[in-house]
C-alpha cells in the first residue's frame, strides 16, 4: 500500500491556505506546551504577533504539503535572514504535519525540500530550534543528519538546537 500523493507549493503564512496551516502548527505547539487544546484566542495572539515570521520572499519561504483535493497535510518555513539567523545559515521554522497525515512521509518531503532550497541559496548550514517534547520532529531531524548544538538564539520556548552542515 502506498501513501498519499504529496505536492509541495509555496504559500504565504499570512494568507489562506498557508494561514490555516500556520494555525494548525500554532495550535499543536501551544497544546503540547500547555497539556490541553489551544484556544482560538491563544492562536490568534501568536499569529498577530508575527503574521509571516520572515517566511516570505526575499527573507524566506513558506511551503505547504498538499494531498488529494488540496488538503493541507503540513507546512514548513525557511528563513535566510532575521533575528538569530546566523550569517552562513538558513533556519527552519514552523515545521508541522497535520495529525491525520503523520507517519506518511510529509515531514521528510518538507525537510528534503527545505534542505534543497538552502543548498541552492549557497548556505553552509541549516539550523533550527525546537522543544524537547516534539519527539517526532526531533527524530526526523536526527535521521536527516542534524546534530545538537549550543543555542544560536535566545528563543525562550526552545529547549534543543540543531544544525546540519551542507558543505
Secondary structure, DSSP 8 states (H G I E B T S, - for coil): ------EEEEE-TTSTTHHHHHHHHHHHHHHHHHTS---HHHHHHHHHHTSSTT-STTTEEEEEEE-GGG-EEEEEEEESSSTT--TTEEEEEEEEE-GGGTTTTHHHHHHHHHHHHHHHTT-SEEEEEE-TT-HHHHHHHHHTT-EEE--SS--TT--EEEEEE--
